[in-house]
């Protein structure tokens, strides 16, 4: 014989609702800065530059690590310059 299901008692709505400040509020507008790239975007930029370096070198295999490191340095240097400017 199947068990009878007991009705669930409704949970109290004790969750606190937090609203986000509007974009025109002073708290938001004073802290606005250029968005930094997400790690995914950063990795995509580095990958693209490493591929460009590979092509510039004549598509010769065997220098993947060096290309990646050089590309990483270039992209991070560009981001650093953008932050200070």
C-alpha positions in Angstrom: 0.0 0.0 0.0 1.3 3.5 -0.9 2.1 6.0 1.8 -0.2 8.9 2.1 1.6 12.2 1.3 1.5 14.7 4.0 0.7 18.2 2.9 3.6 20.6 3.1 3.2 23.5 5.4 3.9 26.8 3.7 7.2 28.3 4.7 7.2 31.7 6.2 8.4 34.4 3.8 11.2 35.6 6.1 13.6 36.2 3.2 14.8 39.7 3.0 14.5 41.3 -0.4 17.4 43.6 -1.3 16.9 46.1 -4.1 19.7 47.3 -6.3 20.4 51.0 -6.4 19.5 52.7 -9.6 22.2 53.7 -12.1 21.7 57.4 -11.3 22.1 57.1 -7.5 25.2 58.7 -6.1 26.5 55.4 -4.7 26.7 53.9 -8.2 27.8 56.9 -10.2 30.8 57.7 -8.1 32.2 54.2 -8.4 31.9 53.8 -12.1 35.1 52.8 -13.9 36.0 51.0 -17.1 35.0 47.4 -16.8 37.9 45.1 -16.5 37.9 42.1 -18.8 36.7 38.8 -17.4 39.2 36.0 -17.2 37.4 34.4 -20.2 37.8 37.5 -22.3 41.4 37.9 -21.2 42.2 34.3 -22.2 40.5 34.8 -25.5 42.6 37.9 -26.2 45.8 36.1 -25.2 44.9 33.2 -27.4 44.2 35.4 -30.4 47.5 37.3 -30.0 49.4 34.0 -29.6 47.9 32.8 -32.8 48.8 36.1 -34.5 52.4 35.6 -33.3 52.4 32.0 -34.7 51.2 33.2 -38.1 53.8 36.0 -38.1 56.5 33.5 -37.5 55.4 31.5 -40.6 53.2 28.9 -38.8 56.1 27.0 -37.5 55.1 24.6 -34.7 57.1 24.1 -31.5 56.9 27.6 -30.1 53.5 27.5 -28.5 54.6 28.2 -25.0 56.8 31.1 -26.0 54.1 32.6 -28.1 51.6 32.3 -25.3 53.9 34.0 -22.8 54.7 36.8 -25.2 51.1 37.3 -26.0 50.2 37.3 -22.3 52.8 39.9 -21.5 51.6 42.1 -24.4 47.9 41.9 -23.4 48.5 42.5 -19.7 50.8 45.5 -20.5 48.0 46.9 -22.7 45.5 46.5 -19.9 47.9 48.1 -17.4 48.3 51.1 -19.7 44.6 51.5 -20.1 44.0 51.4 -16.3 46.7 54.1 -15.7 45.4 56.3 -18.5 
